[in-house]
Amino acid sequence: MSDSELREKVRQVGVEQNDMLLAGSWWHSIDLGDGRVTPGVHSLEELQGIYASLDLPEDLNGKSLLDIGCWDGFYSFETERHGARVTSVDCWHPNNFFAAREALKSKAEFHEHSVYELSKDKLGSFDVVLFMGVLYHLRHPLLALENVCELTRDFAVIESHIIDQMREGNEPAMEFYEFDELGGQYDNWWAPNLECMVQMVRSAGFARVELLFRSDTRAAVKAYRRWNDKPETVSPDLKILDVINATTFDHSFPHRGRNSGISIWVEGLPKTVRRWEVRVEVGGFGIHPVYVGPPGDPQYSSLTQINFPMPPGLELEKTNVSLWHDGKLSNEFVIHLSEGTKW
Ligand SMILES: C[S@@+](CC[C@H](N)C(=O)[O-])C[C@H]1O[C@@H](n2cnc3c(N)ncnc32)[C@H](O)[C@@H]1O
């Protein structure tokens, strides 16, 4: 299918969905358990198929889960049915959600907030966060992803419209839609290709990103806060000598915002080490280094400097910094976090 044919198809699907929505008002088909299924734009079979491909644990008992952009609530109620303690958020008051919640006798807690307003201070944090079908509705996608990361303790599922089929090349790219160019809908702003989506998710603070599924125009990824290859024992060959603030060069560590970047000075890494081979962990959360190389000051040329942003969502307390490379785990270096700015 040519680029223009695919764009026309996406526009047509958007227009048809809008018409169906106006006629029936339900986005999700939800089995209300009493023989009734809500007449959603998306069928029950389709939603159950997507749910299955999210690779969520069958048993979510004991897990807290946040569903951002819940709309009618299919994913909130489905995860609750699997045992999760669910909090649902949308930027408006979706009446259908409340009707379904009552019919299902669901305990899902609802908060009317934009994703931009969400913070750990306001809602706490969650084992699992769902952020599905929201990214391309946002004018400020990275800001939203940073909030999603701050609220996530274990992993987030992030699903979006993608543009890979509509443009050549694999370099990260996003399209901007000033009016209704995407799907004939005026509340779509940005759509990434998959590579851009993955890079933005990592840049927002997630340690690892795995692809869950990808179709012509949609993709979902699972974004983890932790690395999965931490060695069990500390190696005497890899030693953190100092941890400093990357901007102010002192030992102040705002837990977020301006001036919260960190530099580590480490002994024992080979000169050939590459940025993507080094794992950094702060307060239990993994984070990607943005720089791994020789320190600026030549008198420390035997050491390696590693720079990285503060992972979102850390508590204001003593926090351990460690790193590993090629199966060797460093010592833990303790830093004291202080209150940071929001931006
Ligand atoms: C396409 S629907 C996706 C619904 C559901 N998550 C799914 O995947 O089927 C997008 C949802 O995101 C919500 N939304 C849009 N902008 C938002 C924002 N800034 N903050 C929170 N929710 C938002 C919309 O109100 C809508 O319910």
The ligand as an SDF file (V2000), in Angstrom:
LIG
                    3D

 27 29  0  0  0  0  0  0  0  0999 V2000
   -7.7660    6.3810   22.3470 C   0  0  0  0  0  0  0  0  0  0  0  0
   -8.3010    6.4800   23.9810 S   0  0  0  0  0  0  0  0  0  0  0  0
   -7.4860    5.0810   24.6970 C   0  0  0  0  0  0  0  0  0  0  0  0
   -8.3570    4.4100   25.7560 C   0  0  0  0  0  0  0  0  0  0  0  0
   -7.7180    3.1600   26.3540 C   0  0  0  0  0  0  0  0  0  0  0  0
   -6.5440    3.4670   27.1250 N   0  0  0  0  0  0  0  0  0  0  0  0
   -7.3850    2.1780   25.2580 C   0  0  0  0  0  0  0  0  0  0  0  0
   -6.1940    1.9310   25.0020 O   0  0  0  0  0  0  0  0  0  0  0  0
   -8.3050    1.6510   24.6460 O   0  0  0  0  0  0  0  0  0  0  0  0
   -7.3930    7.8350   24.6670 C   0  0  0  0  0  0  0  0  0  0  0  0
   -7.7650    8.1690   26.1050 C   0  0  0  0  0  0  0  0  0  0  0  0
   -6.7690    9.0350   26.6130 O   0  0  0  0  0  0  0  0  0  0  0  0
   -7.4020   10.0930   27.2970 C   0  0  0  0  0  0  0  0  0  0  0  0
   -6.5120   11.2480   27.3010 N   0  0  0  0  0  0  0  0  0  0  0  0
   -6.2360   12.1080   26.2800 C   0  0  0  0  0  0  0  0  0  0  0  0
   -5.3920   13.0640   26.7010 N   0  0  0  0  0  0  0  0  0  0  0  0
   -5.1160   12.7920   28.0020 C   0  0  0  0  0  0  0  0  0  0  0  0
   -4.3500   13.4450   28.9960 C   0  0  0  0  0  0  0  0  0  0  0  0
   -3.6780   14.5630   28.7360 N   0  0  0  0  0  0  0  0  0  0  0  0
   -4.3010   12.9030   30.2260 N   0  0  0  0  0  0  0  0  0  0  0  0
   -4.9940   11.7680   30.5250 C   0  0  0  0  0  0  0  0  0  0  0  0
   -5.7570   11.1280   29.6230 N   0  0  0  0  0  0  0  0  0  0  0  0
   -5.8330   11.6310   28.3810 C   0  0  0  0  0  0  0  0  0  0  0  0
   -8.6880   10.3180   26.5110 C   0  0  0  0  0  0  0  0  0  0  0  0
   -9.6430   11.0400   27.2660 O   0  0  0  0  0  0  0  0  0  0  0  0
   -9.1050    8.8840   26.2270 C   0  0  0  0  0  0  0  0  0  0  0  0
   -9.8660    8.3420   27.2510 O   0  0  0  0  0  0  0  0  0  0  0  0
  1  2  1  0
  2  3  1  0
  2 10  1  0
  3  4  1  0
  4  5  1  0
  5  6  1  0
  5  7  1  0
  7  8  2  0
  7  9  1  0
 10 11  1  0
 11 12  1  0
 11 26  1  0
 12 13  1  0
 13 14  1  0
 13 24  1  0
 14 15  1  0
 14 23  1  0
 15 16  2  0
 16 17  1  0
 17 18  1  0
 17 23  2  0
 18 19  1  0
 18 20  2  0
 20 21  1  0
 21 22  2  0
 22 23  1  0
 24 25  1  0
 24 26  1  0
 26 27  1  0
M  CHG  2   2   1   9  -1
M  END
$$$$
